């Protein structure tokens, strides 16, 4: 989690998602291996005869001896999760942790410890624990690479889901906990209970919890309007980011300040930059998502962010393309339009990190733009935005 901090720190959804994947894919195999070693160690030490002389029933004995295999891994996961959530809190702009999913993950880790304990009791071979860990890692990881249209994959507690704009349905966490916990309880009862038919109770509960999860599929995650709600500054053009990134708004506004100064008041220029899934108006331009390029609450490369966002300007003019009878525009015309587009982009949002343009013509066009007076540059920019840059033949030269 520490090595992936830039990926998750600052957004509750990403924190929960990365915590689930790393906690289950790494902690799950460790938990089942530790439980297996615990169960096999007692069998190898020959304590079966000693336990047979005790007054406690076998199930109670199994519960007491399996408790460390379940509780210690779950406690370790809970401590790690609490640390991650605490370090996310100073940087998160809105929302709250998904407590039910975190609790369900702790139950899944504990359940794997119980299953490992039972396997260790049945197969006390020393290599059973590492082999079981490898098998568990593969089983938990396969659904991530399998059919993405199958709702059954959401029964895997290590499945990955990344979206800052969504939240789980309220019953997903409890159902996941009941699914994994019910299976583990059924396994333990099958091993230690005198009347094994009692295992049908937790097994039925597990199936009852699994059915709605599998049938709902990807819809266990729903849109979160509170996270996607635009938060805007008072500039012109206006800069809006999703509420989940609200604390980054001053940095984004500052990154786009130079570009906005050149676009302000130009006919055809966007009136608003907006990030997130909110519906874009005819005069809105999409900002690059802030899920990447951000670490510890800071925009890592404001210059590159502004340059990348500028590429979305082109969609403002991409209406119905000009249709050519048979052949399209020649390669020379296409290359000329690319050079001009790159020059305009570099002029609006200079990118010193990657200043290289595709050809010598781009440098000539950029030099002409820089040589213009502010009034001349604004007049050209108005013609450029009005021409429709989707049609290479209509792109005006500076």
Buried (B, 14 or more C-beta within 10 A) or exposed (E): BEEEBBBBBBBBBBBBBBBBBBBBBBBBBBBBBBBBBBBBBBBEEEEEEEEEEEEEEBBEBBBEBBBBBBEBBBEBBBEBBEEBBEBBBEBBBBBEBBEBBBBBBBBBBBBBBBBBBBBBBEBBEEEBBEBBBEEBBEEBBEBBEEEEEEBBBBBBBBBEBBBBBBBBBEBBBBBBBBBBBBBBBBBBBEBBBEEEEBBEEBBEBBBEBBBBBBEBBBEBBBEBEBBBBBBBBEBBBBBBBBBBBBBBBEBBBBBBEBBBEBBEEBEBBBBBBBBBBBEBEEEBBBBBBBBEBBBEBBBEBBBBBBBBBBBBBBBBBEEEEEEEEEEBBEEEBBBBBBBBBBBBBBBBBBBEEEEEBEEEBBBBBBEBBEEBEEEEBBBBBBBBBBBBBBBBBBBEBB
